[in-house]
Amino acid sequence: MSYTLITANRNYSSWSLRPWLLMKALDIPFADRFEPFTKPDNYEDFRQFSPTGQVPLLIDGERKVPDSLGITLYLADRHEGVWPSDPEARIYAMGAVCEMHGGFGHLRNDCTMNVGVRVTPKPMSEGLKRNVTRVREIFEQGLERFGGPWLAGTEFTAVDAFFAPVAYRIRTYGLNVGKGQAWVDHVLAHPAMLDWEAQALAEHWREEMHEAELAAAGVITADYRRG
């Protein structure tokens, strides 16, 4: 079994982070192939290797597995630890992963992921307030029910990987997630997250659309990117 995982910019690509972090945290070996966003629309370029024209993409021999959730489900059939072993924790984790994958549009749009900056955000829309409140509920519920330090208990699982990009957003924009901040601090200190962040800070790419979204989100108060 020999995997290749194709991902994009460390600063911007929240979808890429999820399977990359999951595989790193679970010690699932893979070749790390990097395909950066170089322009606002990378679809045709990415179609050269990805059937969806998007990343992440997992390659396993002749198989191409697209989408962060698709990759997670594929890995769960082949590796232990993707989902919690406890039945109740597994139900919680699966539900939260699906909710993250399919929802939180205001959080995605209003608080674009950029690992290397800090922002004083514009006043939050009602939709963003609802999204942040729901994130806080998910974090606090998981920590209280399953004891932490991870969202579904003592072990890192897919639910932690799926909310990892939110941890960066919480730090970048100073979002209040109450007691869920304990998980945010814990996941940001994970060695794989520190590795991802170091790569993000070293990137020299500045993609026009993502930078415009960042500028629209609020006032940049710090930029730690070295590129």
N, C-alpha and C positions, 0 to 999 in steps of 0.2 A: 504494500500500500504506500503510494508516493503521491503526496498532495502538492499542488501549486495553488497559492491563493493570490489573486490579483486585486490590488487595492490602489487607492488614489491618495491625494494629498493629505498629510497628517493634520494639517491645520483645519481643513474643511470637511473631510469626508467622514461624517458620523456613521454612515452605513458601512463603510470599510472597517471602521474600528471594531464593530461588534464581533464578526467572526475571527478577525485577527487576534483580538484580546482573548476570546474564548479558547482558541487553539493554543495560544501562548500559556494561558493560565492552567489549562488541562494537560500541558506537555504533549500536545499532538503535533508531531513534526510536520513542517511544510516548507516548501520553497517560497520565498517572499518576493513576488513580482510587483513592481511599482509602475503604474501608468498614471501620470499626473493630469489633472485638469489644466489645460493650457489655453482654453478659450471658453466663452460662455456656453457653447453647445459642442460637446465632445462626442455626440452620438455616432456620427459616421466613422470617426477614428476608432471608437471603442467597438463598433460593429465588426471590426477586423478580427477581433478575438472573442467578443461576447455576444451571444444571440440576442440579448436585450439591449445592447448598446450602452450598458451600465456596468458599474462595479458596485460591490465585490462580485467576484466570480471564483468558484472553486473548481479546479481541474483535477480529476482523479482518473488517470489513464485516458481513455477515450471519452469519458463522461465530463460534461460541463454542467456545473450546478450553480445557477444564478440566485441572487437575492440573499440578504443576510438571514432571513428566516428559512428559506429553502436550504441554505448551507447548514444551518443549525439542526434542522430536522434530519438532514442527510447524515451529519456527524453523530447525532443521537442514536441512529440505528447501528452505528459501528463502534462507538466508544462509550465507556462508562463515565458518569459524572456530568454529562451535559445537563440533565435534569436532576433535581433532588431525589434522593431515595425514599424519603418520607412521603407517603401518599398525599397528605394535606399540603405539605410544602410544594409538592409537584403541581398540584392543582393551582395553587396560588401563583407559582412561577410561570406556568403555561399561560394562565389568564393575563398576567401582567405583561409577558412578552408579546402576546397577540395585541393587547391594548396599545403598547408602545409602537409596535410595527404599523398598526393601522390608524392611529390617532395622534393627538397632541399637535394638530396642525398649527395652532397659534404659537406654541412654543418653538416649533421648527422655523416658522416664517418670521416671527418677531425677534427671536434670539438665535440667529444663525451661529453655527458652531465655528469658533476660531480659538484654537487652543492657546495661542501666544499673546492674547491681548486681554485687557480689562476695560470694561465699559460702564459708564453711568447710563443706564437705559432711559429711554423716553417713558413717560407715564404709561403704565400697562393698560392695554385694552381689557374689556371684560372677558373676552375669550382667553387671553393670556392669563388673567387672574384665575380663571377656572382651571386651566391646565396646570398651573403651579400648585393650586390647592389639591388637585387630584394626585400629582406627583408626590406631594407631601403625605397624603393618605396612604398611597402605596408603600412608600418607604417606612412610615411609622407602623403600618399594619404588619409588614414583613418582619421588622425588627422586634416588635412586641410579641408576635405569635411564635416566632421560631428562634428567638434568642440572640440573633446576630452571630458574628459581626457582619455576615453577608445577608442579603435580603431574604434568603430562604433558609438560613441556618448557619452552620459552622463552615460550610464549604462553598467556594465560588462555583456558581452555575450560570446557565444561560441568562437568567433574569438579571444578574449583575452585569453581564456583557451588554445586554440590550439597553440598560439605563446608564452605562458608562459615559456615552456622549452627553447625557443630561448633566452628569457631574461636572463636566467641563463648562457647560452652559451656566450652571449654578454659580460656579466660581467666576466666570467671565462677567456675568451681569449682576452678581450679588443677590441672587434670588433666595428667598426665605423658605426653607423646607422644614423648619422646626427641628424636632428630634432626628429627622432624617439626615441632618448634617453629619451625624456620626458615621453613617454609611458613606456619604460623599467624601469625607476626609480619609476614610479607610480605603476606598477604591482608588482615589488619587495617589495614594502612597504605594499601590501595588507595583512591583518591579516592572511588569509589562506596561503599565500606564506611564511610569516614569520614562521608559524606553520610547514609547510613542511620543510623549511630550518633548523629549530631547530631539527626536527627529523633526517634530513640528517646528521647534524653535530654529533649527538649522536650515529649514527650507528657504530657497530663494524665490520660489514661484509666488507670484501675486496675480491671481486670476480676477479679471475685471468684475464679473458678476458677483462673486463672493465678497469682494472688497466693497462693492456698492451696497450689498445687503448689510454688511457690518456698519458702514457709515450711516445707514438709515436707522440702525437699531438704537443709536444714542451717541454719546460723546466718548471717544476713546481716551482713557486716562493713563494707560500704560501699554506699551508694545514691546514685548520681550523677544520678538523674532529677530534673528541675527542676519537673515538673508537679505 
